[in-house]
Amino acid sequence: MKYLDLADYVRPEAAGAPDFLLERVIRESVIDFCIKTDAYRLEPETLQIVSGIDEYDVSIPTGTELNNIIDIYRNHVKLTPVSYSRLLELQGDGTSKSKPRYFSQRDNTVFYVAPVPNENESLKVLYSVKPNSTSTSIPDTIGKEYREAIVHGAVYRLQMMADSPWTNLPDAQANKSLFDRSSGQ
């Protein structure tokens, strides 16, 4: 679904807003929604880990970025998520190797496991992505299932714009509240 496919739901609240602006605020709303909800999940990926290597990445579709590693499993046993600083503490100097029991993300490009793996094996990784800032579309399932929340997020962004014909701070606050409630905030 193209972002502009949702424009007809946003346009009544921002009469006269150009399409390029509608596309931008809808994209920003979708990104924000995906960050907050992990709604844009891909099929779990089986990943080969290698002895002595603690840093890995997953396959990301074009137009997206990694959002969150949700869970990692080794033979039906869930690895424990920890903060990145805790992961560094668990790794120590990296000389102690064992089966990974923990994982963490430092940013939205890779994830790390600890302890450093002592053998090659497979892990199953469940993760979410978010559209990147140049994307033009989202999967239909996201756009259709979460349309109302996405529209509230786009409308509040438009209504917050200073000195535009569609500026409306009280309504913006109400739409922001509805967006936040829909995204679990």
N, C-alpha and C positions, 0 to 999 in steps of 0.2 A: 504494500500500500504506500503510495506516495504521500508525503506530508500534506501536500495541497488537497488530497482527497478529503481531509478533515476540515478544510478551510470553510466550507459552507456552514459548519457548526460554530465556527469562531466569528465569522464575518458579521452576523447580526449585532454582536457586542462591540464591534469596531468598524462601523460603516466608513468606507473610504480608505481603509488600510490596504496598501498595495500587496499583491501576491507575494513578492519577495520577502516582505516583512511578516506576513502570515506564515510562510514556510519556515522562517527563522524561529519565530516564537513557538510554533508547534514542535519543531525539532528540539528546541531547548526544553520544552515541557516533557517530551518523550525521554530525553537524556536524563533529566532530573528524576522522572518517574522510575526509570530503569535502575538508576543508582540507588534509590530508596527502597525498591521492592524486590530486586533480583528477578523481575518478571520475565526477562528475556533470557531464558535458559536454553542451552543447547543440549543435544544428546550427550550423556556422559562419554568421556573419551578415555580409551585405554592407552596408557602412556608407559613406554619402556623407560625405566630408570637404570642408570649405569653406576656400577661400583665407583665410589670416589667422587661422584658429581652430585652437588646438592641443589643446583639451580635448573629449573625447567620452565617450558612454556607450553601452551595449548594452542590448538588450531582456532584461529579467529576468522570469521567470515569478513570479506571485504566490506568496508563501511562501518565496522564496529571496533570496539576496544574491549579488552578484558575489564570486567567490573569486579566480580568477586569469585574467589575459589570458595565454593559452598561446602563441599565435603570431598575428602579423598579416602578411598578404601583400598586396603590390601587384603585380598582374600576374605572379603566380607567383614573385615575389622576396620573401623573408622579411625583415621589418624586424628589427633587432637589439634585444633587450631590454637595458635598462640601469637602474641605480639612479635613483631620482628626483633625487638631487642631481647625478648625472652628466647627466641630461636637462636640468636647469636650466642647467648649464654649457654644454651643446651649444646651447641656445636663445639664450644670451647675453641681449642686451637685447630680443630678439624682432624686431628690424628686418631681420635677414638671413632671407630666406625661400627655401625650396627644396622639392623633393620629400622627404617624410618618410623617414628611414632608421632611426629609433630610436623605441622606445616605452617607457613606464614607467607604473606605478601608484603613487599616493601612498597610497591607501586602497581600500576596497572599493566605491566608488561610480562613479568615472570612471577613464579612462586618458588619457595625454597622448602626443603625438607630437612629434618634433623632426627636423629643423628645423621651424619653423612653415610650414605648407603655403603654396605659392605659387600653387596653382591647385586648382580643384574636381576631385575624382576619387573613385574607389571603392576601398575596402580590404576585404579579407575577414578577419574576426576570429574566431579560434577561442578559446573561453573556457570556464571551468568556473564553476559556481555551488555554493553550499552552502545547506542549509535555514536559514531564520532561526529565531530563538528562539521564535516563536509558531506555527511550522508544525505540522501534525498528520500529515503523510504525506510519502512519497518515491515516486519512480517505482518500479514493481514490479521493473524490471530491477536497480536498485541494491539493493533489499531482498533479492531472491532471490540475486543473484550474490555479494553480500558479506555475507550473513546471518551466517556464522560469525564474521567479524571484528567486525561490529556487536554481536553478542551478547557476545563477550568484552569489548568496550569497555563495554557496559552493566553486565555482571556485576561487573567490577572497580570501577566507580563505586559500585555498591551495597555491595560488600564492604568498601569503604574508609570507609563511613559509621560514625561513632563511635556506640557504645552502641545499636546496633540488633540485633535477633535474628539478622540475616544478616551481621553484621560478621565478617570472616575475613581478616586482613591477609596471611597467607602465600598463601592462594588468590587474594587480590586482586592480589598481586604477580605471580603466575603468569598470571592473566588479562590483566593489563596488558602483560606481556611478549608474550603471544600476540597481543594487539591491535596492539601496536607492530610486531611482525614482519609481521603481515598488512597493515599500512598502510605498510610500507616504512621504518620508523623504526629 
